[in-house]
Amino acid sequence: MKADNKISYKHGFFFPVGGLIFGGFLLIVSLPMIFNPANFIPFCVGIFIMLVGLLFFSTKGVDISPETKKIRNYTQMLGIKTGKEISLNDFKFITIINQGYSQNISPMVVEVKREFSTCNILLLNDTHHLKQFVQSFNSYVDASEEAKQLSEQLNFEIVKYDPVRTRGRRK
């Protein structure tokens, strides 16, 4: 029996930095309770606090299975992946979209504005209205190389993002 060749992309942690710090704090708090198994109640509370702390280190990503023609956005908690599968047949194209972001930070008096951009690889349907995020890159060159590899694996054409609805408005 042939193994399923999945294409996996990890998107990082589910919770932001504050959640990760809180999860680490819960893990540290649970350690003294766990290492004292003589007291059953504090031991059980420590195990519970540790499991909750570990949940804050959940990750997210996407799995693409060319053989079964399925794609799944997942959240991985304690080693278990959960998420809804959708058909890969709904998509026909791959595109790269340059997404700009800005972040305002204002500690007390001075306001700092940070601007950055990422290049996102997306799967598109034939009208370009149904989109599936695949992965984000800091440079267009890296995104283009990964899009070419994904295009070869899925037999999808790489196109410029151009929804049909907006093409009709330009006439």
C-alpha positions as CSV (number, residue, x, y, z in Angstrom):
1,M,0.0,0.0,0.0
2,K,1.4,3.4,-1.0
3,A,1.8,6.0,1.6
4,D,0.0,9.3,1.2
5,N,2.4,12.1,0.1
6,K,1.1,15.1,2.0
7,I,2.4,18.6,1.5
8,S,2.4,20.3,4.9
9,Y,2.8,24.0,5.7
10,K,3.1,25.2,9.3
11,H,1.8,28.7,10.0
12,G,3.1,29.0,13.5
13,F,1.5,29.2,16.9
14,F,-2.2,29.5,17.3
15,F,-1.9,32.0,20.2
16,P,0.1,35.3,20.0
17,V,3.2,35.9,22.2
18,G,1.1,36.8,25.2
19,G,-0.6,33.4,25.1
20,L,2.8,31.7,24.8
21,I,4.1,33.5,27.8
22,F,1.0,32.7,29.8
23,G,1.3,29.0,28.8
24,G,5.0,29.0,29.9
25,F,3.9,30.5,33.2
26,L,1.3,27.8,33.7
27,L,3.9,25.1,33.0
28,I,6.3,26.6,35.5
29,V,3.5,26.8,38.1
30,S,2.6,23.1,37.5
31,L,6.1,21.7,38.0
32,P,6.2,21.8,41.8
33,M,2.8,20.2,42.0
34,I,3.7,17.4,39.6
35,F,7.0,16.6,41.3
36,N,5.2,16.0,44.6
37,P,3.1,12.9,43.8
38,A,2.6,12.1,47.6
39,N,-0.3,14.6,47.7
40,F,-2.8,13.3,45.2
41,I,-5.0,16.4,44.9
42,P,-2.2,18.9,44.2
43,F,-0.7,16.3,41.8
44,C,-3.9,16.1,39.8
45,V,-4.3,19.9,39.8
46,G,-0.7,20.2,38.6
47,I,-1.3,17.8,35.7
48,F,-4.4,19.8,34.7
49,I,-2.6,23.1,34.9
50,M,0.3,21.6,32.8
51,L,-2.2,20.3,30.1
52,V,-3.8,23.8,29.9
53,G,-0.4,25.3,29.6
54,L,0.6,23.0,26.8
55,L,-2.6,23.9,24.9
56,F,-1.3,27.5,24.7
57,F,1.5,26.0,22.5
58,S,-0.9,24.8,19.8
59,T,0.1,25.3,16.2
60,K,-1.8,25.8,13.0
61,G,-1.1,25.0,9.4
62,V,-2.4,23.4,6.2
63,D,-2.0,19.8,4.8
64,I,-2.5,19.2,1.1
65,S,-2.9,15.6,-0.2
66,P,-2.6,15.4,-4.0
67,E,-3.5,11.7,-4.1
68,T,-6.8,12.0,-2.2
69,K,-7.5,15.5,-3.6
70,K,-8.1,17.0,-0.1
71,I,-6.8,20.1,1.7
72,R,-7.2,20.6,5.4
73,N,-6.6,23.6,7.6
74,Y,-5.6,22.2,11.0
75,T,-4.9,23.2,14.5
76,Q,-2.5,20.9,16.3
77,M,-3.1,20.5,20.1
78,L,-1.0,18.1,22.1
79,G,0.1,16.3,19.0
80,I,-3.5,15.8,17.6
81,K,-4.5,17.6,14.4
82,T,-8.1,18.8,14.0
83,G,-9.6,20.5,11.1
84,K,-12.1,20.3,8.3
85,E,-11.1,18.8,5.0
86,I,-12.2,20.4,1.7
87,S,-11.9,19.1,-1.8
88,L,-8.8,20.2,-3.8
89,N,-11.0,19.9,-7.0
90,D,-12.6,23.3,-6.0
91,F,-9.3,25.0,-6.8
92,K,-7.5,25.4,-10.2
93,F,-4.9,28.1,-9.9
94,I,-2.0,29.3,-7.6
95,T,-1.3,33.0,-7.1
96,I,1.0,35.1,-5.1
97,I,-0.4,38.2,-3.4
98,N,1.8,40.9,-1.8
99,Q,0.0,41.8,1.4
100,G,1.0,45.0,3.3
101,Y,0.7,45.4,7.0
102,S,1.2,48.3,9.5
103,Q,1.5,48.2,13.2
104,N,1.2,51.2,15.6
105,I,3.1,51.0,18.9
106,S,2.6,53.9,21.2
107,P,4.4,53.5,24.6
108,M,3.4,56.7,26.5
109,V,4.5,59.7,24.4
110,V,6.4,58.4,21.3
111,E,4.3,56.7,18.6
112,V,6.1,54.2,16.4
113,K,4.6,53.0,13.1
114,R,6.1,49.8,11.7
115,E,5.2,48.8,8.1
116,F,6.0,45.5,6.5
117,S,4.8,43.2,3.7
118,T,4.5,39.5,3.1
119,C,4.0,37.5,-0.1
120,N,1.2,35.0,0.4
121,I,0.6,31.9,-1.7
122,L,-3.0,31.2,-2.3
123,L,-5.0,28.5,-4.1
124,L,-7.8,30.0,-6.3
125,N,-10.9,28.7,-8.0
126,D,-11.8,29.5,-11.6
127,T,-13.4,32.9,-10.7
128,H,-10.7,33.8,-8.1
129,H,-13.4,34.4,-5.5
130,L,-12.7,31.2,-3.5
131,K,-9.2,31.5,-1.9
132,Q,-7.3,29.1,0.3
133,F,-4.2,30.5,2.1
134,V,-1.2,28.1,1.8
135,Q,1.9,29.9,3.1
136,S,3.4,33.3,3.7
137,F,7.0,34.4,2.8
138,N,9.0,37.5,3.4
139,S,10.3,37.8,-0.1
140,Y,8.7,37.4,-3.5
141,V,11.6,35.3,-4.8
142,D,11.0,32.7,-2.0
143,A,7.3,32.7,-2.6
144,S,7.7,32.3,-6.3
145,E,10.0,29.3,-5.9
146,E,7.6,27.6,-3.5
147,A,4.7,28.4,-5.8
148,K,6.5,26.7,-8.7
149,Q,7.1,23.6,-6.7
150,L,3.5,23.5,-5.5
151,S,2.3,24.1,-9.1
152,E,4.3,21.0,-10.3
153,Q,3.0,18.8,-7.5
154,L,-0.7,19.8,-8.0
155,N,-0.6,20.5,-11.7
156,F,-2.1,24.0,-11.1
157,E,-1.3,27.0,-13.3
158,I,0.3,30.0,-11.6
159,V,-1.7,33.1,-12.4
160,K,-2.0,36.8,-11.5
161,Y,-4.9,37.4,-9.0
162,D,-7.7,38.9,-11.1
163,P,-11.3,38.2,-9.9
164,V,-13.8,37.8,-12.8
165,R,-16.2,40.3,-11.1
166,T,-13.6,43.1,-11.2
167,R,-12.8,42.4,-14.8
168,G,-16.5,43.0,-15.7
169,R,-16.5,46.4,-14.0
170,R,-13.5,47.7,-15.9
171,K,-15.3,47.7,-19.3
